[in-house]
Amino acid sequence: MIIAIDGPSGAGKSTVAKAVAKKLGFSCLDTGAMYRAIAWQALADGVALDDDASLGAVARTHDIAFGHEAGDPAPKRVSIGGTDVTDAIRTAEIDRAVSPVSAAPSVREALVEQQRRIGCGGDYVVEGRDIGTVVFPEAEVKVFLTASDEERAHRRVRQNVDRGIGSIDFEEVLTDLRRRDDHDSSRATSPLKPAEDAAHLDSTGSYIEEVISRICDMARAKGAPVADASVGEGVR
Ligand code: DC
């Protein structure tokens, strides 16, 4: 079964995806991390960010791998071409580079193919921008998750403080978030938009647990196991 969670940056997709996966015993796939890894590799190789053909070659020739710890549905580490880039893909530099990289049609083509290959093998909660519309249009559960701009910026600042990387200036983070929203929604290839049959959920305020329960209920209605693997504590 595929649970597709799409939405803008900072809407809480990762938090919700991890908690839902833990409760249902599913695995998680963070497709944003894959676009970030390609952006990192493109910068490392000196590839121009508007060169679709070369960016596509980067995406086709470098393997992206996720490292799991036993019992944890969400991978802890991400690597590309054998280099661990878990922290390196969360910097402000990658935040800026990933927009043009994820707008490149040949990168999208290569990554969508990989995402389908990974997901078709099992039960996955897949988060991204085009999961319900392009990658898995036949997903059993589709969610479009949003939150207010301010809440999303606050969350990103808290996350950057915790990780010790990225900007911790609220206004800067808010501006960057809106810039990326505009870019993701207006690009020609696979723009961020809800699938017609997606459930629209809002995670502003303290509704995150409610969102998690709603998605688990939707998945169970489609045949996901009823057993609660965990209550999702420790998930952020
Ligand atoms: O979710 P995130 O912020 O880590 O995503 C990084 C970038 O990748 C963001 O600019 C949107 C883009 N992205 C995309 O275009 N399609 C996806 N399925 C996932 C992310």
Residues whose N, C-alpha, C, O or C-beta is under 5 A from the ligand:
A	BS01	DC	S9 T31 G32 A33 Y35 V98 S99 S102 E127 G128 R129 D130 R180 D184
